[in-house]
């Protein structure tokens, strides 16, 4: 059996009031963190910013790639210019 680790974190009073009404808080928080991690940008890792090296690589990458709107879901998607 895998040993579980305990992590604690602070929340403001309003968030605490909401969270304490959730029947299985631990499972809810684990699931919410997992979903957030699965949706995190792999390049900036969720920071929302690129450092100088990442920006340089991104600029080079975008020479052959561009954004397009998906015809189905209408979200922006990354397209490889070499695949056309």
DOKEKE-138739 format. One record per residue (C-alpha): residue in three letters; x, z, y. Coordinates in steps of 0.2 Angstrom, whole numbers, plus 2048, in hexadecimal, padded with zeros to 3 digits. Last residue first. Example, Ala and Ser with C-alpha at 12.3 -4.5 7.8 and 13.67 -1.06 7.14 Angstrom:
residues 2
{torse: SER, X: 844, Z: 824, Y: 7FB}
{torse: ALA, X: 83E, Z: 827, Y: 7EA}
***
This chain:
residues 84
{torse: UNK, X: 7FF, Z: 722, Y: 86A}
{torse: UNK, X: 809, Z: 72F, Y: 861}
{torse: UNK, X: 818, Z: 72F, Y: 86D}
{torse: UNK, X: 80D, Z: 735, Y: 87B}
{torse: UNK, X: 80A, Z: 746, Y: 872}
{torse: UNK, X: 7F9, Z: 74D, Y: 878}
{torse: UNK, X: 7F6, Z: 75E, Y: 87D}
{torse: UNK, X: 7E4, Z: 763, Y: 87F}
{torse: UNK, X: 7D9, Z: 768, Y: 88D}
{torse: UNK, X: 7C7, Z: 76D, Y: 888}
{torse: UNK, X: 7B8, Z: 762, Y: 888}
{torse: UNK, X: 7B3, Z: 767, Y: 876}
{torse: UNK, X: 7B0, Z: 756, Y: 86E}
{torse: UNK, X: 7B8, Z: 749, Y: 87A}
{torse: UNK, X: 7C8, Z: 755, Y: 87C}
{torse: UNK, X: 7CE, Z: 754, Y: 88E}
{torse: UNK, X: 7E0, Z: 74E, Y: 88F}
{torse: UNK, X: 7F1, Z: 756, Y: 892}
{torse: UNK, X: 802, Z: 74E, Y: 891}
{torse: UNK, X: 811, Z: 74C, Y: 886}
{torse: UNK, X: 821, Z: 741, Y: 887}
{torse: UNK, X: 828, Z: 747, Y: 897}
{torse: UNK, X: 81E, Z: 757, Y: 895}
{torse: UNK, X: 82B, Z: 75E, Y: 888}
{torse: UNK, X: 839, Z: 75D, Y: 895}
{torse: UNK, X: 82F, Z: 767, Y: 8A2}
{torse: UNK, X: 82B, Z: 773, Y: 895}
{torse: UNK, X: 83D, Z: 775, Y: 890}
{torse: UNK, X: 842, Z: 778, Y: 8A2}
{torse: UNK, X: 834, Z: 784, Y: 8A4}
{torse: UNK, X: 838, Z: 78E, Y: 895}
{torse: UNK, X: 84A, Z: 790, Y: 89B}
{torse: UNK, X: 845, Z: 795, Y: 8AC}
{torse: UNK, X: 838, Z: 7A2, Y: 8A6}
{torse: UNK, X: 826, Z: 79C, Y: 8A3}
{torse: UNK, X: 818, Z: 7A7, Y: 8A9}
{torse: UNK, X: 806, Z: 7AB, Y: 8A2}
{torse: UNK, X: 80E, Z: 7BA, Y: 899}
{torse: UNK, X: 804, Z: 7B6, Y: 889}
{torse: UNK, X: 813, Z: 7B1, Y: 87E}
{torse: UNK, X: 819, Z: 7A5, Y: 88B}
{torse: UNK, X: 81C, Z: 796, Y: 87F}
{torse: UNK, X: 811, Z: 79B, Y: 870}
{torse: UNK, X: 802, Z: 79E, Y: 87C}
{torse: UNK, X: 7F8, Z: 7AC, Y: 874}
{torse: UNK, X: 7E8, Z: 7A9, Y: 86B}
{torse: UNK, X: 7ED, Z: 7B0, Y: 85A}
{torse: UNK, X: 7F4, Z: 7C0, Y: 863}
{torse: UNK, X: 7E3, Z: 7C2, Y: 86C}
{torse: UNK, X: 7D9, Z: 7C0, Y: 85B}
{torse: UNK, X: 7E5, Z: 7CD, Y: 853}
{torse: UNK, X: 7E3, Z: 7D9, Y: 861}
{torse: UNK, X: 7D0, Z: 7D8, Y: 861}
{torse: UNK, X: 7D0, Z: 7DA, Y: 84E}
{torse: UNK, X: 7DB, Z: 7EA, Y: 84F}
{torse: UNK, X: 7D0, Z: 7F1, Y: 85D}
{torse: UNK, X: 7C0, Z: 7EE, Y: 854}
{torse: UNK, X: 7C7, Z: 7F5, Y: 844}
{torse: UNK, X: 7CD, Z: 805, Y: 84D}
{torse: UNK, X: 7BD, Z: 807, Y: 857}
{torse: UNK, X: 7B1, Z: 806, Y: 847}
{torse: UNK, X: 7A0, Z: 80B, Y: 84F}
{torse: UNK, X: 7A4, Z: 805, Y: 861}
{torse: UNK, X: 79C, Z: 812, Y: 86D}
{torse: UNK, X: 7AD, Z: 81A, Y: 871}
{torse: UNK, X: 7B4, Z: 809, Y: 877}
{torse: UNK, X: 7A7, Z: 808, Y: 885}
{torse: UNK, X: 7AA, Z: 819, Y: 88C}
{torse: UNK, X: 7BD, Z: 817, Y: 88A}
{torse: UNK, X: 7BC, Z: 806, Y: 894}
{torse: UNK, X: 7B4, Z: 80F, Y: 8A2}
{torse: UNK, X: 7C0, Z: 81E, Y: 8A2}
{torse: UNK, X: 7D0, Z: 813, Y: 8A3}
{torse: UNK, X: 7D9, Z: 80F, Y: 893}
{torse: UNK, X: 7EA, Z: 816, Y: 88C}
{torse: UNK, X: 7F2, Z: 811, Y: 87C}
{torse: UNK, X: 7F6, Z: 818, Y: 86B}
{torse: UNK, X: 7FE, Z: 80F, Y: 85C}
{torse: UNK, X: 7FE, Z: 816, Y: 84B}
{torse: UNK, X: 807, Z: 80D, Y: 83D}
{torse: UNK, X: 800, Z: 80A, Y: 82C}
{torse: UNK, X: 80A, Z: 80A, Y: 81C}
{torse: UNK, X: 806, Z: 7FB, Y: 811}
{torse: UNK, X: 800, Z: 800, Y: 800}
***
